[in-house]
Amino acid sequence: MIWTILILVIAIAMFLFGGKVLGNTGKGESLMQKCINLLAIVLIAGCMVRLVTPYYLTSVNPMILQEMANGYQEQQAAEKNKAIRKAVKSGAESMMQDAPILGNADAKNTIFIWTDFSCPYCRRVHGELSKVLKERDDVRIVVKNFSIHGDLSDAPARAVIAAKIQDNAKAAALVESLMTNEYYSQADMKDRAKLGEKVKANVLKFAKEAGLDVKQLEADMQGEVVTRELANVRGMAQEFEINGTPFLIINEQAFPGAIPYKQIIDALNK
């Protein structure tokens, strides 16, 4: 701001007194005076714009800043959706290969969801997605288990991916159990050193109830398929700039956050 005011003062002085400094001795000096005046006018105009614009944006019409921010966000979202559409079209099969699938595995409409079983918002959107599956058989949900909360996330994420190796229907049943029941207690949280073991033990109980071979599941949880899927989840999250859960891709359009049932249906119907 100080430099702008200083340049403005100099430009006004150039415009007012430039001719007196040069004198009036010929056509050359007259041309030079015109050039100085033109330069002074340009500097004055530039400085006035620089001084007036912040006042206009903050005091006279602050809403324009919000409009500009919204426009920028919309532009960024459009670019992001474009990149996601391209990635999903070229890599949908690899994204589904090792991930549990809820609903009709051969459905024409696909919802990818980056989720975490310890995330309350993920549990909320799971309920909304369950409503969709009850009403429509043309939708499949590909569960991308984003393990982001350490011991609370790791065992459940690994277990449902490993369950897919045995049977996708049983993997879907395990997803439902983990999303609708508590698999750790406040008592478990008191001993952080043993939290991972307690969460894993509780998850394996749910797995047994889902009809899975628990011994094989436990071995597969540390296997190549689970490692590959977790890497795929994180790699795609980085590519799509997913920083939290839940994050949905509905027919190649991105929706961050726990969106409601109606918004999911509207996106499917587009």
C-alpha positions, 0 to 999 in steps of 0.5 A: 500500500505504501509503495502504491501511494508513493508511486501515485504521488510521483506520477501526479508530480510527473503530470503536473511538473514534467513540462516545467522541468523540460522547458519548452525549447522545441518539438522534441521536448513537446513529444517528450512531455506527451510521453511523460504525461501518458506514462503519468496517466497510466501510473495514476490509473493503475494506482487508483485501481490498486487503492480503490479495488480492496475498499470496493471488495471489502466495504462496498460489495463484499459479496463479490469475494464470496462469488469469486470463491464459489466460482473458483471452487466450482471450477476446481470441482469441475476439473476434479470431476473430469480427472475422476471420470477419466480415471474411473473409465480407465481403471474401474476394473482394478478399483473393483478387483479386490474390494468388497461389493455391496448389492448387485455385483453386475449392476450398471450403476456404480458407487465407489465409497472411500470409508472408515468403519470408525468414522461416524459420518461413514456409518451415517452414509452407509445407512443412506446407501443401504436404503438405496440398495433395498429399493434398487437392484441396478446399483452396486457399491464398491467399498474402498476401505480407507484405513486412516484411524490407526488401530481403530481402522486397520483390522476392520479394513483388512478383514473385509478385504480378506473376506472378499477372497473367500466370498463377496456375499460374506464380505458384504455381511461383514461390512454390514455388521461392522457398520451397524455394531460397535466393534470396540468399547470405551474400556478397550480405548483405555489401554492403547498399547493393546487396542489393536489386538482387542479390535482385531479380536472383536472383528474376528468375532463378527467375521465368524458370525458372517460365516467366514473361515476365521483362521484363513481370514486372519492369514489373508489379512496380512497377505498380498491381496489385502496389501495390494487393495490398501495400496490401491485405496491410498493411491486413488485417494491421493490421485483424487485428493481425498483427505477424509471420509466418507467420499463417494464417486457416483457414476463418475461424479465426486461427492465428498462428505456424508451426502443424504439419500435424495442426493445419492438418488439424484446423482444415480438418475442423472 
